[in-house]
């Protein structure tokens, strides 16, 4: 069998994408607004905000509203109900 050969060029066809992908850069906006001074600080701030949102969502998801019924409906005693 003969050996197959492929033509290759010097371009890195499957390398990393370019740094500017054209998407929305929230960490860049935090730096521009003066909230943080480096991209690493911006990433830490965004991770903290995401974690805070997850904790808040978990609180509202697993809380029972603070009532004393613990998920059971409360019914009124029928002997004390007046029907007019």
C-alpha positions in Angstrom: 0.0 0.0 0.0 1.1 3.5 -0.7 1.4 6.0 2.1 -1.1 8.9 2.1 0.2 12.4 2.4 -1.7 15.5 3.2 -0.9 19.0 2.2 -0.5 21.2 5.3 0.0 24.9 5.6 1.5 26.9 8.5 -1.8 28.1 9.8 -3.1 26.6 13.0 -6.5 25.5 11.7 -7.8 24.1 15.0 -6.1 26.4 17.5 -7.5 28.7 20.1 -10.2 31.2 18.9 -9.2 34.8 18.6 -9.2 36.8 21.9 -12.0 39.1 20.6 -14.9 36.8 19.8 -17.4 39.7 19.4 -19.5 38.6 22.4 -20.6 40.6 25.4 -17.7 41.1 27.8 -19.2 41.7 31.3 -15.8 41.5 33.0 -14.6 44.2 30.6 -17.6 46.3 31.5 -16.8 46.0 35.2 -13.3 47.2 34.5 -14.5 50.1 32.4 -17.0 51.2 35.1 -14.3 51.2 37.7 -15.8 48.4 39.8 -12.6 46.3 39.6 -9.1 46.9 38.3 -8.2 43.6 36.6 -9.9 40.8 34.7 -9.1 38.3 37.5 -10.9 40.5 40.0 -13.8 40.8 37.6 -14.1 37.1 37.4 -14.1 36.7 41.2 -16.8 39.3 41.5 -18.9 37.6 38.8 -18.4 34.2 40.5 -19.5 35.7 43.8 -22.6 37.2 42.3 -23.5 33.9 40.7 -23.0 32.0 43.9 -25.1 34.6 45.8 -27.9 34.1 43.2 -27.7 30.3 43.6 -27.9 30.6 47.4 -30.9 33.0 47.2 -32.7 30.7 44.7 -32.1 27.7 47.0 -33.4 29.6 50.0 -36.6 30.5 48.2 -37.0 27.0 46.7 -36.5 25.1 49.9 -38.1 27.5 52.4 -41.6 26.8 53.5 -42.6 30.5 53.9 -42.0 30.7 57.6 -45.4 29.5 58.6 -46.2 26.9 61.3 -48.1 24.5 58.9 -44.9 22.8 57.5 -46.5 22.3 54.2 -49.9 21.1 55.4 -53.0 23.1 54.8 -54.7 24.7 57.7 -58.5 24.2 58.1 -60.9 26.0 60.4 -62.8 24.1 63.0 -66.3 23.5 61.5 -68.0 23.8 64.9 -67.1 27.6 65.1 -68.2 28.5 61.5 -71.4 30.5 61.2 -73.4 30.2 58.1 -75.6 33.2 57.4 
